Structures are given as C-alpha cells and as structure tokens.
Amino acid sequence: DGGASSVQAYDAFSSILTMRDRVSFFVDAASDIGYRVVAIIDAGTRTEEANEKWRKRREAELADPNKNQRDMPLFADMALAEAFMDTKKADVLLPEREDADDVLMKLLDENEDATVLSGDRDCFRYIPSSSTKTPLWRRVFATFTLNRNDGLKLFRGQNLSPQPGVQPRAIAELSWNTPEEFGCGKFFVSAADLCKVMRNQDEGKWFYLRGVTDKWVRQYGNLHAITAPLRRAMYALKAERLEDFDTVEEEYPQWDETSECVVWTKLTAFPDATHADDLQDSKACFHAIEQLDPAPSSLPERVFARAALA
C-alpha cells in the first residue's frame, strides 16, 4: 500500500540526523575561513506578501493527491535552528514579526564585513542605507561547495536581479532592530514560538497558524486539528504562568471531501487542562497523539509528524 511504498522514499528521522552532520560540517568550514555563521530562519508572522506565498504553498501540498510528501518535514525549521545552536559556533535568529529577508539584508547593511548566502533573488530588491559603503549585491552569494580537501567556497548566482514584479524595499524603512546582545551565541526566539504559539503585537491576541502536517491529511485529517485537545491543555499551563494569556486564535488547512477543495479552519481555542497529564514528557505526549490519530502507525511520515508535535 501507500504506507509500505513510502518507507524507503521518506525517512525524516534519518534526514534530520544527516542535516545535523552537514550543518556542523558547514559551520566548522566557515569558521576555518574567518566567518561566524548567523542562521536566520523564518518564524511566525510575516509580511502580507510572504503570508500569501506561504498559504498558497500549503494549499498546493494538500490539493495535489499525487504529492509524495511535504516539501520539508514538520518542524524542520526548529530542528535546523537547534542544529546550528548545538555547534556552539553560530548564532540563530528567528524573528517573530519580521520577514527573514528583511532581517538578513539589514544585518548585511549594518556590517561591512558580512556576507550573505541565499538562493533567494529577493535579496536584490533591497535599497541600501546611506551609510553602506560596499554595494550589497557584491556580498550576496547564491551557492557554495564544501568538501574535506578544498573547504568552503562561495559563488554568486548568474542572475543578480530580483524576480519580475518584486517591488524594491528600502532598508532604512525596515522596522526590525538588531538585538543589543546579538553575536553572543544566543537563541533569539521567544519561548512561545518554540511551540508555534505567537502573539500579534498590534491586536494583543495569541495565535496558532499552521499548515499541513504530512501527506496523509486528506485521508486521515490534519494532525493540527486532531491534537487540539492536547494544545488546549498546553494553553492551560501557559495561562498559569502568563497573566495576559487567555484564548488562542487557531487556523490550519483541511481537505473538504464534499467540495473537493482546501478549506482553512478558523476557531478560538480556550485553555482546558483535561489532558494536562499527557504533557508530562514527550513520550507521554507522543502516546496521547497516537491514541487520538486515526491513521495507522505503518506510515513513516505520519509517525514523524506525531513525534515532531510531541
């Protein structure tokens, strides 16, 4: 069946371990040639433009019945951030309410000796501030090679202009400010973000905006919906620690069999400690998810998604 055939095609557990090894190798090689790596990873609220792109990608993952798997394993961003931090030689930034490209290019603008490694041509949309001496594009590299003999080598892309239709952005007008402690090997991300619950500073509301957990959502449901009781228990624990934590606005995509299309579930979740005992540790949480999930445990990608949520 589909589950059996996907065993060899998809092994997220092994992929995460391989990623950690490669991250360590990359950071060591960068250090050898005088760089301190700063990993900037998208987290939470983005610009309207980035949000629209994100939603379309999540819908495409769910709408295609022949898609073999998610483009990335669930919570790969958190695993990547931890991999960089565990090297003890890198900084990690997960800016909650800013586009990662904005943060990346503002740091480049502020640091004359910095270099950007990114395959995203949006990096060429930015207008430097008046204090910048070196043109930003000269310090943006798209690809790299890395091996034991030659070490790390960076290469510019062939096209040094943004995608057609992408509007310019002035770095001087960006709202993000570099943390004062930046560069000290700290993990600049709020505790709330680690479980993907964030706060809209403008409205003062907490929200949980998530996408597709795995390729089996059409058949068995989105695990973000299935694990809602456990999340409400987590909210109850948070409410005990945070005076201003009350309800959470949740949103995630599901498949509507009747209309045969993607629909976004939107609801207000209230703290409920009924399943608090299931949150004692990750093993107990995984078992609770296993009991709630109607999908069989012979599906590797689904099992990985359960483990990632736990």
N, C-alpha and C positions, 0 to 999 in steps of 0.2 A: 504494500500500500504506500501512500504518500509518505507516511511517517518512516517506514523502513527505508525508502529510497533516499530520504534526506539525511540519514545518519552519516554517510560518507561525504555528502555535499556540504554539510553545515555542522561545524563543531566550534561554537563560540567560546567554549571553555579553553580549548587549545589556542584559539585565535588571540584571546586576551593574554595568555602566557607568552605567546610569541611577540605580541605587541610590547609587553613589558621589557623583554630582552632587547628588542630593537630600539626602544626609547632610551634604555640605559646605554647602549652602544652609541647612539646618536649624541647624547649629552656628553659622554666622555670624549668623543671625537671633536665636538665643538669646543670643549674646554681645552683640548690639546692645542688648538689654533687660536686661543685667546678669547673665545666667546663665553658669555654666561647666558644660558638659554632662558628665555621668558616664553612660556606657553600661554597663549591667550585663547580661551575656549568660550564659545557662545553659551550663555546661561540665562534662561528666563526671558523676560520682556525684551523685545527688540523694537526696532523702528517698524512703522506700519508696512513699509516696503519689504523688510525682511520677514515680518509675520505672514504676509500674503504668500511669499515664496514657500515658507515653511508649511503652511496649511495645504497648498497645492501638492507638495511632495508627499505629505501624509495621506492625502486623499488618493493620490496615484498608487501608493503602496497597498491601499485597501481595495481600490476599484479594479485592479488587474488580477483576475482569477488565476492567471498562469505565472504570477510572480513567485519565484522560488523562495524568497526570504526578504526581510527588511534589508535596506541598504547598509545599515550598521546594526550591530547587536544592541539590545536595550541597555541604556545607561552606559554606553561606550564612552560618553564624554566624561563621566565620573571616573571610570576605570583609567582613561587616558590621563586625567588630571592627577590621580593618585600615582600613576606610573612615573610621571615627571617629578612629583614631590618626593617619591621614595628614593630618587637618585641622590638627594641631598645636595645637588649641584644646580638646581633650576628653580625658578620662580613660576608660580601659576596664577593667572588672573582669570576669574570667571565673573566678569562684570554683569550684574543683575539687570540693570535697566539701560544698558547701552549696547549698541551693535559692536560686535567684536572687531570688525574692520575699523570702526571709528577709534577704538582704544589702541589698536595696533598702529595705525598711522599717526595718531597723536604722540605716542611714545617715540616713534621714529622721528617725528618733527622736533621733539624735545631733546633728543640725544644724537649728537652729531656722529658719534662713533657706532651707532646702532645699525643693524642690517635686518631686513625683513625677509623671511622665507614663506612665500604663499603663492599658490597657483591661481588665486582669485584675482582676476583682472580689475575688479572693483578698486583695488589698491591704487590704480592710476587715475581715479576720479578726484582725488583729494588735492586741494589747493593749499600749498604750504603757508605757514605763518611768515610774517615779515622777518622774523629772527633766523629763519633757516638759511644756512649758507650753501649747503650742497643740495642740488635738486633731489627730491625724494625718489624719483624713478631710478636714479643711479644706485640706490641702495635697496632695491626690491628685486629679489631673486625668486624664480618660479620652481626650479627643480634642484636636485642635488644627487651626487653619487657618494657612496660610502663603502669602503672596504678596508680590510686589515692592512694592505700594503700602502695605499695612497691616502687613507684617512678621509676626511670630509671635504668635498668640493662643491661650491655653489655655482649655479648657472642662471642667467637671465632668460626670460621667455622670449619667444620670437615676436610676439605682439605686445608692445608696451603702451597700449591704449585701452580704455575701458570698453565694455560691451556696448554695442549700439543702443542708444536710448537711455543709458545710465546718466543721471544728472550729476554735475560736479558738486563737491561738498567742500566748504572752506573749513580748514582745521581750526582757525581762530574762532569759529562759531560753535564748535563742539562743546557740549556741557560737561563731559567727563573730566575729572581731575585726578591726576596721579596720586595714589596714597603716599603720605609722608614716609611711611616705613618701607616703601617699595624697594626691593633689592635685598631684603634681609632673609630671603628664603621662606617667606610666609605664604599661607594659603588664603588669598583674598577672596573669600566666599562666605556668605552668611551660613549659620547652622541650618536655617530654614531651607536654604537652597539645596542642601545635600539630599533632602527628600523631595525636592522639586516643588515645595510649597513656598510661594513668594508673596511679596506684598506690593500692591500698586500704591506708590507713594502719593500719587495725585488724588486718588479716591480713598486711600486708607484701608482698602479691602485686601484680604488674603485670597489668593487664587491658586489653582492647580490646573495648568493647561498642559495636556499630554497628547501623544499621538498613538500610533499603532504599536502594540507590544510585540507582535510576532506575525508570521504568515497565516496562522490558523484562526485569526479573528473572525473571518467570515463564517467559518464552521462552528466555532465554539464560543465566540464572544471576546470582547476586548478585556484583557486582564485588569485594566484600569477600572472598568466597571465592576468586574467580578470581585475585586479586592476592596471595594468601597467600605464594607463593614470594618475592615482592619484599619483603613485610613481614618475613619471616624474615631476609632479608638486612639490612634496616634494624635488626632486633633485634641482629644480629651486630655491627654498627657501634656500637650503643649499649652493648653488653656490653664493648667495648674501652674505653669512656670511663667507665662506671659499674660499680664493683666489685660492687654488690648487684643488678645487672640480670642475670636469668637467663632464666626462662621467662615466657611471657605467656598468661594465660587469655583466650581469644577467644570471642566469642559474637555471632552475627548471624542474621537470619531468612532462610529459603529456602522455596521452594514445593515441596511433595511432590506429584508428579503422581499417585502411586498412591492416596494417601488424600485428595487434593484439599484440602489444608489447609496452613496455615503451620506450619513447624517451626523451632525455634531450634537452630542448630548450635553445639555447645559443644566446644571442644578446647583442649589445651595445646600452644602453639607454641614450638618450640625455635629459638634463633638458628642461622642457616645462611647462610654468606657466598657460596653458589654464585652468586647473582645480584647480587653487590655492584657489579659493573661497570655494571649497569643503573641504578644510583642516582647516577651521577656528576653528572647535572644533570636538570632537569625534562624536557628534550627526550628524553633517553635513556630516562627512566622512562616517559614517555608512549608511546614506540615499543614498549617492552617490554610494556606493558599492552595495546597494540593487537595485538601478536602473541599474547598469551595469551587475549584475549577472542574468543569465537566469534561475537559479534554483528557485523553489517555496519556499516561506517562511514558509512552513509547515515542513521543515526538520531541527530538532533541532541542529544537529552537524554543518550543513551548516550555520545556523544563528549564532552559537557561533563563527565559523571561521570568519564571517563578523565582528562581534563585536571585536574579537581579533585583526584583522588587523586595524580596525578603531582606 
